[in-house]
Amino acid sequence: MSKSRLKINASLLCGALAILSDTALAQADTLRAMTYNVLYYGDKPPCQGSHTESHGYLRTIVAYANPDIIGLNKMAAIPMFAGDHSGSAPVGFADSILRFSLNAAYPGKYAFCSYTNSSGADNISILFYNQLKLGFVNITDSYPNITDFNTYKLFYKSNDLATTHDTVFLYVTLNHDNSGSSSSDQAIRADQINGEMAGIQTHFSRLPNAINMGDFNTHKSSEACYQRLVAPANEAFRYYDPPFSPDGDVSYPADWDSNPSSFAPYLTTTTRLSNIPNSCGSNGGGKSWYDHIFISEALVYNQDGMRYIPHSYRTMGNDGNRVGKSVNDAPTNTSAPPDVIEAIFQMSNKYPVMVDLEINAQTAGVSKDLDQKEKVNVVNPVRELLVLNFSSELLGKDVTIQCTNMLGQIILHASFHITKEELEIPSVLAPGLYSLSISAGQYICNKMVVKE
């Protein structure tokens, strides 16, 4: 065969590979996650300006960022019950955020997960999500320590979900750690993350698709709370800080407080040098890196049908020229449109942080739920009866079952004493998708239910 013929064949092969590559990319979907410290957004009286103004700033930011997952932390606490004096935000403020900010930017796109304030703090974290792509299952774990640290379970609404009854799951943990630089402040942060991770470890044999995000208030990588995440005693529960690994753009040991210039594009504190446009928040310009999004090994190595897109970690609005400067100072910040830069300046003293994840459509139909080893199975699809099969370990146990719809509304809540391996419950479900939570003592599992 001639060399010219070989060149032609190689060209054809490259073209075919390009077509295959384009096809593979077309089959993949993506998710964008954002964490944002919103500095008592919603409090009354408002220290950030009127709620109407804050709604508008957040709307501008979200319209530009277009995230699928939004973790807002350090929100003013919303009253959880009548007479709850820890809450300074209006009752139903999360609905106001949907109406005037998120869904004002993208109509009908967003919903929010259940939230807690068992700590009785004056601030809380709330997870919002793209309900067109994702569903909320439950709060898998909740750890109260000064503020609440919740791990939320989401599932991907794959195109064949109604047929396969399986999907890919993602667990999102929200954080707002204790602030301060003293040794006692660092010890409190360590206790918070140790408690959070101890709770998470009761549910898994290793970390599943998981992101751990928020304002950690760490001043350097050697802090105990940071090391608990990136270098735990049990490697199965290691998180990765993407700019360090897998991206390799910066390296350990890292002290962003003492040497902010070495981490200039990642600094999240603060958006303001001296001109603070309201009565709360800190100044000083870009000087430290408190807000992070950590990712599990499963996302680094695409183990469970979802992966971190390399080098997608970024601090929105930080062009790398903000050390000791405001987000809107000279040189002109062209990393986002001018109205977005101004909204970031006005909304909070923190920058938002984002990562992108890719879901492989070819694996999205394979369940990647790593909750504790299977002790309960659900017979799908459900018709007249909801049928559960139990392992022998649960015989003789009292089991509580709660079924919620995709809006988080409780449809069924009941307790049973398990005497045999199969339990049949008359179905009261309308056709659709549901989340089923089953608990027996320390054992908790969550299942998807499809009612035809």
C-alpha positions as CSV (number, residue, x, y, z in Angstrom):
1,M,0.0,0.0,0.0
2,S,1.4,3.4,-0.9
3,K,2.3,6.1,1.5
4,S,-0.2,8.5,0.0
5,R,-3.0,5.8,0.4
6,L,-1.9,5.5,4.1
7,K,-2.2,9.3,4.5
8,I,-5.7,9.3,3.0
9,N,-6.8,6.5,5.4
10,A,-5.3,8.2,8.3
11,S,-7.2,11.4,7.4
12,L,-10.4,9.4,7.1
13,L,-9.7,7.8,10.4
14,C,-9.1,11.2,12.1
15,G,-12.4,12.4,10.6
16,A,-14.2,9.4,11.9
17,L,-12.7,9.8,15.3
18,A,-13.8,13.4,15.3
19,I,-17.3,12.5,14.5
20,L,-17.4,9.8,17.2
21,S,-15.9,12.4,19.6
22,D,-18.6,14.9,18.7
23,T,-21.3,12.2,19.2
24,A,-19.9,11.3,22.6
25,L,-19.9,14.9,23.7
26,A,-23.5,15.3,22.4
27,Q,-24.6,12.5,24.7
28,A,-23.1,14.1,27.8
29,D,-25.0,16.6,30.0
30,T,-23.4,19.1,32.4
31,L,-24.1,20.5,35.8
32,R,-22.7,23.7,37.2
33,A,-22.5,24.1,40.9
34,M,-22.0,27.4,42.7
35,T,-21.4,28.3,46.3
36,Y,-21.9,31.8,47.6
37,N,-21.6,33.5,51.0
38,V,-24.4,36.1,50.7
39,L,-23.7,38.0,53.9
40,Y,-27.0,37.9,55.9
41,Y,-29.1,38.2,52.8
42,G,-32.7,38.6,54.0
43,D,-32.1,40.0,57.4
44,K,-34.3,42.7,58.9
45,P,-33.5,45.4,59.2
46,P,-31.3,44.7,56.1
47,C,-27.6,45.6,56.4
48,Q,-27.1,44.9,52.7
49,G,-29.7,47.4,51.5
50,S,-33.3,46.6,50.7
51,H,-34.4,43.1,49.9
52,T,-35.6,44.3,46.5
53,E,-32.1,45.6,45.7
54,S,-30.5,42.3,46.9
55,H,-32.9,40.2,44.8
56,G,-31.9,42.2,41.8
57,Y,-28.2,41.8,42.3
58,L,-28.6,38.0,42.8
59,R,-30.8,37.8,39.7
60,T,-28.1,39.5,37.7
61,I,-25.4,37.1,39.0
62,V,-27.4,34.0,38.4
63,A,-28.6,35.1,35.0
64,Y,-24.9,35.4,34.0
65,A,-23.6,32.3,35.8
66,N,-26.5,30.0,34.9
67,P,-25.8,27.4,37.7
68,D,-27.7,24.2,38.2
69,I,-26.9,23.9,41.9
70,I,-26.7,27.0,44.1
71,G,-25.5,26.8,47.7
72,L,-26.3,30.1,49.5
73,N,-24.6,30.2,52.9
74,K,-24.6,32.8,55.6
75,M,-28.2,33.7,54.7
76,A,-30.2,35.4,57.5
77,A,-32.0,32.6,59.3
78,I,-35.6,32.1,58.2
79,P,-38.0,31.3,61.2
80,M,-38.6,27.6,61.4
81,F,-41.7,27.8,63.5
82,A,-44.0,30.3,65.2
83,G,-42.0,32.1,67.9
84,D,-38.6,31.2,66.4
85,H,-36.6,34.3,67.4
86,S,-33.3,33.1,65.9
87,G,-34.6,33.9,62.4
88,S,-34.3,37.5,61.2
89,A,-35.5,36.9,57.7
90,P,-39.1,37.1,56.7
91,V,-41.1,33.9,56.9
92,G,-41.0,32.3,53.4
93,F,-38.0,34.3,52.3
94,A,-36.7,31.3,50.4
95,D,-39.8,31.5,48.2
96,S,-39.0,35.2,47.7
97,I,-35.6,34.3,46.4
98,L,-37.1,31.9,43.9
99,R,-39.7,34.5,42.8
100,F,-37.7,37.6,42.6
101,S,-34.1,36.3,41.9
102,L,-33.6,32.8,40.6
103,N,-36.8,32.1,38.6
104,A,-36.9,35.8,37.6
105,A,-33.6,35.0,35.8
106,Y,-34.8,31.7,34.4
107,P,-38.6,31.2,34.8
108,G,-39.6,27.8,36.3
109,K,-36.1,26.5,36.6
110,Y,-35.3,26.5,40.3
111,A,-36.6,24.9,43.5
112,F,-35.0,24.7,46.9
113,C,-34.3,21.7,49.2
114,S,-35.6,21.4,52.8
115,Y,-33.4,23.4,55.2
116,T,-32.8,23.2,58.9
117,N,-31.6,25.4,61.8
118,S,-31.1,22.9,64.7
119,S,-28.3,25.1,65.9
120,G,-30.5,28.0,66.4
121,A,-28.0,30.2,64.6
122,D,-28.7,33.6,63.2
123,N,-27.7,32.4,59.7
124,I,-28.4,29.3,57.6
125,S,-27.5,27.6,54.3
126,I,-30.0,26.7,51.6
127,L,-29.5,24.6,48.5
128,F,-31.3,25.6,45.4
129,Y,-31.3,23.3,42.3
130,N,-32.4,23.2,38.7
131,Q,-35.6,21.1,38.9
132,L,-35.6,20.6,35.1
133,K,-32.4,18.5,35.5
134,L,-32.3,17.4,39.1
135,G,-34.6,16.0,41.8
136,F,-34.2,16.4,45.6
137,V,-34.3,13.1,47.6
138,N,-33.6,14.1,51.1
139,I,-31.2,15.5,53.7
140,T,-28.9,12.4,54.1
141,D,-27.1,13.7,57.1
142,S,-27.4,16.8,59.3
143,Y,-24.8,17.9,61.9
144,P,-25.5,21.0,64.1
145,N,-22.5,22.8,65.5
146,I,-22.9,26.6,65.8
147,T,-24.5,26.4,62.3
148,D,-26.1,23.3,60.6
149,F,-24.0,21.3,58.2
150,N,-26.4,19.4,55.9
151,T,-25.7,16.8,53.1
152,Y,-28.3,16.9,50.4
153,K,-29.0,14.0,48.1
154,L,-30.0,14.9,44.5
155,F,-30.7,12.7,41.5
156,Y,-30.2,13.4,37.8
157,K,-33.4,13.3,35.7
158,S,-32.0,11.2,32.9
159,N,-34.1,10.9,29.7
160,D,-34.7,7.2,30.3
161,L,-35.5,7.5,34.0
162,A,-39.1,6.4,33.6
163,T,-37.9,3.2,31.8
164,T,-34.8,2.2,33.8
165,H,-35.9,3.5,37.2
166,D,-32.2,4.2,37.9
167,T,-30.1,7.3,37.7
168,V,-26.9,9.0,38.9
169,F,-26.9,10.5,42.4
170,L,-25.0,13.6,43.7
171,Y,-24.5,14.5,47.4
172,V,-23.9,18.1,48.2
173,T,-22.7,19.3,51.6
174,L,-23.1,22.9,52.6
175,N,-20.7,24.6,55.0
176,H,-20.3,27.8,56.9
177,D,-17.5,27.3,59.4
178,N,-16.5,29.4,62.4
179,S,-14.5,32.5,61.4
180,G,-11.4,33.8,63.1
181,S,-7.6,33.2,63.0
182,S,-6.9,32.3,66.6
183,S,-5.9,28.7,67.7
184,S,-9.3,28.3,69.4
185,D,-11.1,29.4,66.2
186,Q,-9.1,26.8,64.2
187,A,-10.0,24.2,66.8
188,I,-13.7,25.0,66.4
189,R,-13.5,24.7,62.7
190,A,-11.7,21.3,63.1
191,D,-14.5,20.1,65.4
192,Q,-17.2,21.2,62.9
193,I,-15.6,19.4,59.9
194,N,-14.8,16.3,62.1
195,G,-18.4,16.1,63.1
196,E,-19.7,16.7,59.6
197,M,-17.4,13.9,58.2
198,A,-18.2,11.5,61.0
199,G,-21.9,11.8,60.1
200,I,-21.2,11.3,56.4
201,Q,-19.1,8.2,57.0
202,T,-22.1,6.5,58.7
203,H,-23.9,6.4,55.3
204,F,-21.2,5.2,52.9
205,S,-18.3,2.8,52.5
206,R,-16.6,5.4,50.4
207,L,-17.4,8.8,49.1
208,P,-19.9,8.7,46.2
209,N,-20.4,11.5,43.7
210,A,-20.0,14.3,46.3
211,I,-19.1,18.0,46.6
212,N,-18.4,19.7,49.8
213,M,-18.7,23.5,49.4
214,G,-19.2,26.7,51.2
215,D,-17.2,29.2,53.4
216,F,-14.7,27.2,55.3
217,N,-12.9,30.3,56.7
218,T,-9.5,28.5,56.6
219,H,-6.4,30.7,56.4
220,K,-4.0,28.0,55.1
221,S,-3.9,24.4,53.9
222,S,-2.2,23.2,57.1
223,E,-5.3,23.9,59.2
224,A,-6.8,20.8,60.8
225,C,-10.2,21.3,59.3
226,Y,-8.7,21.6,55.8
227,Q,-6.5,18.6,56.3
228,R,-9.5,16.5,57.5
229,L,-11.0,17.0,54.1
230,V,-7.9,16.5,51.8
231,A,-5.8,14.1,53.8
232,P,-8.2,12.1,56.1
233,A,-7.0,9.0,58.0
234,N,-9.5,7.0,55.8
235,E,-8.5,7.6,52.2
236,A,-12.0,6.4,51.0
237,F,-13.3,9.7,52.4
238,R,-10.8,12.1,50.8
239,Y,-12.0,15.3,49.1
240,Y,-9.9,17.1,46.5
241,D,-9.5,20.9,46.1
242,P,-9.5,21.1,42.3
243,P,-6.9,23.9,41.8
244,F,-4.4,21.8,43.7
245,S,-5.6,18.4,42.5
246,P,-6.5,17.3,39.9
247,D,-5.8,20.6,38.0
248,G,-2.3,21.1,39.4
249,D,-2.4,24.9,39.0
250,V,-1.2,25.5,42.6
251,S,0.6,23.3,45.1
252,Y,0.8,22.4,48.8
253,P,1.7,23.7,51.4
254,A,-0.3,26.8,50.8
255,D,-0.8,29.9,53.0
256,W,-3.2,32.2,51.1
257,D,-3.4,34.6,54.1
258,S,0.3,35.3,54.2
259,N,0.9,35.1,50.4
260,P,-2.3,36.0,48.6
261,S,-0.5,37.0,45.4
262,S,0.3,33.3,44.8
263,F,-3.4,32.5,44.8
264,A,-4.7,35.7,43.2
265,P,-7.3,34.1,40.8
266,Y,-8.8,32.1,43.7
267,L,-9.2,34.7,46.4
268,T,-12.8,35.0,47.6
269,T,-12.4,37.6,50.4
270,T,-13.1,40.4,50.0
271,T,-14.8,42.1,47.0
272,R,-14.4,45.5,48.6
273,L,-11.2,47.4,49.5
274,S,-12.6,50.3,51.6
275,N,-15.8,51.6,50.1
276,I,-18.3,49.3,51.8
277,P,-21.8,50.0,50.3
278,N,-23.7,48.9,53.4
279,S,-23.4,48.4,57.2
280,C,-22.1,44.8,57.2
281,G,-19.2,42.9,55.7
282,S,-15.4,43.2,55.8
283,N,-13.1,45.2,53.6
284,G,-9.4,44.9,52.5
285,G,-9.9,43.8,48.9
286,G,-8.7,40.4,47.7
287,K,-6.7,39.0,50.6
288,S,-7.7,35.4,51.4
289,W,-9.4,32.2,50.1
290,Y,-12.1,31.1,52.4
291,D,-14.7,29.7,50.0
292,H,-14.0,26.4,48.3
293,I,-15.7,23.6,46.4
294,F,-14.1,20.2,47.3
295,I,-14.9,17.2,45.1
296,S,-14.8,13.5,45.8
297,E,-12.5,10.9,44.2
298,A,-15.5,9.5,42.4
299,L,-15.9,12.9,40.5
300,V,-12.1,13.2,39.9
301,Y,-11.9,9.7,38.3
302,N,-15.4,9.4,36.8
303,Q,-16.2,6.3,38.9
304,D,-20.0,6.7,39.2
305,G,-21.2,8.2,35.9
306,M,-20.3,11.8,36.7
307,R,-17.0,13.7,36.5
308,Y,-15.4,17.0,37.3
309,I,-14.5,18.9,34.1
310,P,-10.8,19.7,34.5
311,H,-9.9,23.4,35.1
312,S,-13.6,24.4,35.4
313,Y,-13.1,25.6,39.0
314,R,-13.2,29.4,39.1
315,T,-13.9,32.3,41.3
316,M,-16.5,34.3,39.4
317,G,-15.6,37.9,39.0
318,N,-12.0,37.5,40.1
319,D,-9.7,38.2,37.1
320,G,-6.6,37.6,39.1
321,N,-5.9,41.3,39.5
322,R,-7.9,41.9,42.7
323,V,-5.2,41.5,45.4
324,G,-5.9,44.4,47.8
325,K,-8.5,45.8,45.4
326,S,-12.2,45.8,45.0
327,V,-13.9,43.8,42.3
328,N,-14.8,47.0,40.5
329,D,-11.5,48.9,40.9
330,A,-9.0,49.6,38.2
331,P,-7.7,47.9,36.2
332,T,-11.1,47.4,34.6
333,N,-12.4,43.9,35.4
334,T,-13.5,42.3,32.1
335,S,-14.0,38.8,33.5
336,A,-17.7,39.4,33.5
337,P,-20.1,42.1,32.2
338,P,-20.0,45.4,34.0
339,D,-23.5,44.9,35.6
340,V,-22.4,41.5,37.0
341,I,-19.2,43.0,38.4
342,E,-21.2,45.7,40.1
343,A,-23.7,43.2,41.4
344,I,-20.9,41.1,43.0
345,F,-19.6,44.2,44.7
346,Q,-23.0,45.2,46.0
347,M,-24.3,41.8,47.0
348,S,-21.7,40.5,49.3
349,N,-18.1,40.9,50.5
350,K,-17.4,37.4,49.1
351,Y,-17.0,36.1,45.5
352,P,-19.0,33.2,44.2
353,V,-17.1,30.0,43.4
354,M,-18.1,27.5,40.6
355,V,-17.3,24.1,39.2
356,D,-18.7,22.2,36.2
357,L,-19.6,18.5,36.2
358,E,-20.2,16.2,33.3
359,I,-22.8,13.3,33.2
360,N,-22.3,10.5,30.7
361,A,-25.7,9.7,29.2
362,Q,-24.5,6.1,28.6
363,T,-24.0,5.5,32.3
364,A,-26.8,7.7,33.6
365,G,-29.1,4.7,33.5
366,V,-27.0,2.7,35.9
367,S,-27.7,3.4,39.6
368,K,-24.7,4.8,41.4
369,D,-26.2,5.0,44.8
370,L,-23.6,4.1,47.5
371,D,-25.9,4.4,50.6
372,Q,-25.1,1.7,53.1
373,K,-25.1,-1.9,51.8
374,E,-28.4,-3.0,50.5
375,K,-30.9,-4.1,53.1
376,V,-34.0,-2.9,51.4
377,N,-35.1,-3.2,47.8
378,V,-38.2,-1.6,46.1
379,V,-40.1,-3.4,43.4
380,N,-40.5,-0.9,40.5
381,P,-42.7,0.1,38.9
382,V,-45.4,0.4,41.6
383,R,-49.0,-0.4,40.7
384,E,-51.6,-1.3,43.3
385,L,-49.1,-2.2,45.9
386,L,-45.8,-0.7,47.1
387,V,-43.6,-3.8,47.6
388,L,-40.5,-3.7,49.7
389,N,-38.0,-6.6,50.2
390,F,-35.9,-6.7,53.4
391,S,-32.7,-8.5,54.2
392,S,-32.7,-10.9,57.1
393,E,-30.8,-8.3,59.2
394,L,-33.9,-6.2,59.5
395,L,-36.3,-9.0,60.6
396,G,-37.7,-8.2,64.0
397,K,-36.8,-4.5,63.6
398,D,-39.1,-1.5,63.7
399,V,-38.9,0.4,60.4
400,T,-40.1,3.9,59.5
401,I,-41.0,4.6,55.9
402,Q,-41.5,8.1,54.5
403,C,-42.4,8.8,50.8
404,T,-42.1,12.3,49.3
405,N,-42.9,13.6,45.9
406,M,-40.5,15.7,43.8
407,L,-41.7,18.9,45.5
408,G,-40.6,17.5,48.9
409,Q,-44.2,17.0,50.1
410,I,-44.8,14.0,52.4
411,I,-47.2,11.6,50.7
412,L,-46.8,8.6,53.1
413,H,-45.3,8.3,56.6
414,A,-45.7,5.0,58.5
415,S,-43.9,2.6,60.8
416,F,-43.9,-1.2,60.6
417,H,-42.5,-4.1,62.6
418,I,-40.8,-6.3,60.1
419,T,-41.7,-10.0,60.6
420,K,-41.1,-11.3,57.1
421,E,-38.8,-10.4,54.2
422,E,-41.6,-8.9,52.0
423,L,-43.8,-6.0,52.9
424,E,-46.8,-4.9,50.8
425,I,-48.3,-1.5,51.3
426,P,-51.5,-0.4,49.5
427,S,-50.4,2.4,47.1
428,V,-51.8,5.9,47.5
429,L,-49.5,7.3,44.9
430,A,-50.4,9.1,41.7
431,P,-48.4,8.3,38.7
432,G,-44.9,9.9,38.9
433,L,-41.5,9.8,40.6
434,Y,-41.1,9.6,44.4
435,S,-38.3,9.4,47.0
436,L,-38.6,6.7,49.7
437,S,-36.7,7.0,52.9
438,I,-36.4,3.9,55.1
439,S,-34.9,4.0,58.5
440,A,-34.3,1.4,61.2
441,G,-32.2,2.6,64.1
442,Q,-28.9,3.8,62.7
443,Y,-29.6,2.3,59.3
444,I,-31.0,4.8,56.7
445,C,-31.4,4.2,53.0
446,N,-33.2,6.1,50.2
447,K,-34.8,4.7,47.1
448,M,-36.5,6.0,44.0
449,V,-40.0,4.9,43.4
450,V,-41.8,5.0,40.0
451,K,-45.6,4.8,40.1
452,E,-47.3,3.9,36.8
